[in-house]
Amino acid sequence: MRWLTLYLRSRRAPLALAVTIIGSATMWTLWSVFSDSREVAVELVVLTVLLLVTTLTATLGGPDDALERTAALPWPPRRAAHVLAAFLVVAGLPLVTLATGARFGPAWLVLRDAAGLIGLTALGAATIGVAKAWFVPLGWTLAATLFPQSEPVVARILTWQTQPRASTAAAVTAGLLAVGGLVAYAVAGPARRAPAEAGQP
């Protein structure tokens, strides 16, 4: 348990979790106060999931690049558990609201987008580094939200975040991103930072 405590602190996980909860509560409060509808708009649900994923991105990297690659610790299972825990947080917070007056759903859309965006972020952390890992999910999701498309199939793939819960193309895309990101991050870990970045706290 001591190792877990040190690990979470080194990843700034307690702070990230607190900010994530506050962000989720803020979105829930805003919808509850300013909307008469119980069902939250799909666009806001997607953007809320994106916000939670972005907030947790910083926890995918630690302060010591060398430690991330030491053979003294079995890193792949720990990294995989980290990504799965992040998914549970991102999916769990909106799903809790399904029992309240402002429902962030449907549940399958939340699970799909949380899995896909967490996987995409983990893939970014493993390839371009933790500091830039949130760029692709942010840009891709904002574009999909602003320019939703339903036809042809390639459009449903490119805008998978905003597709209806019954969309097979969106589910497959999210699943591939989730599995790809999980495997890439678990095996490779976060990409090494540039010397200038590594010198920053």
ABEGO torsion letter per residue (X at the ends): XAAAAAAAAAAGAAAAAAAAAAAAAAAAAAAAAABABABBBAAAAAAAAAAAAAAAAAAABBABAAAAABAABBAAAAAAAAAAAAAAAAAAAAAAAAABABBBOBAAAAAAAAAAAAAAAAAAAAAAEAAAAAAAAAAAAAAAAABBBAOBAAAAAAAAAABBAABAAAAAAAAAAAAAAAAAAAAAEBBBBBAAAAABX
